[in-house]
Every structure is written in structure tokens, then in C-alpha cells.
Amino acid sequence: MALTLRYDRIDSFWFTLLHELAHIVLGYKGSYLDNLDALEENEEEIEANQKAAEWLIHPQPYKDFIIRSKKVFSRKGIE
């Protein structure tokens, strides 16, 4: 597995790493080389994105936070 640091942000690094690990955990086989200018949104990519997101932030507490904050996100609220 190889990762780029194209956005040079820690959130992007962790999401990308977990996305690529999700491909493995979900049983996808083969070699992939993403075209960074035209990323595909096929079923495998969508599932890997969802799994990575779930690993980073558990879905239920995230939904509860969204409801509780009424979509107004302060730094204090996020922390």
C-alpha cells in the first residue's frame, strides 16, 4: 500500500489510510492505482469510504452530535 500526502493534512492521511485498509478488510482483490484527477465513485469505493468513516467516527454518536448541535459546529462542541 502506498499513500500520497497530497493534501498535507492529518485528517486526509488517516481517512486515506483507513480507506485503503477497508479495501483489504472488505475482501477486494487486485491492484488499484487511483487517478487523482478523476476519482471513480463505484460500489467498491463507496463501501471503502463508508467503512473508513465508521472506523474514524462511530455513526450513532456522530448522528447524535449532528442533531444536538443543530448543524452549528463550534470548536468547543466538536472537542
TACORRA-V300821 format. One record per run of one state. SS is the DSSP state (H for helix, E for strand, C for the rest). FROM is the first residue (numbers start at 1). TO is the last residue. If there is no record, write none. Layout:
BEGIN
ss:SS from:FROM to:TO
ss:SS from:FROM to:TO
END
This chain:
BEGIN
ss:C from:1 to:9
ss:H from:10 to:25
ss:C from:26 to:42
ss:H from:43 to:56
ss:C from:57 to:58
ss:H from:59 to:69
ss:C from:70 to:74
ss:H from:75 to:78
ss:C from:79 to:79
END
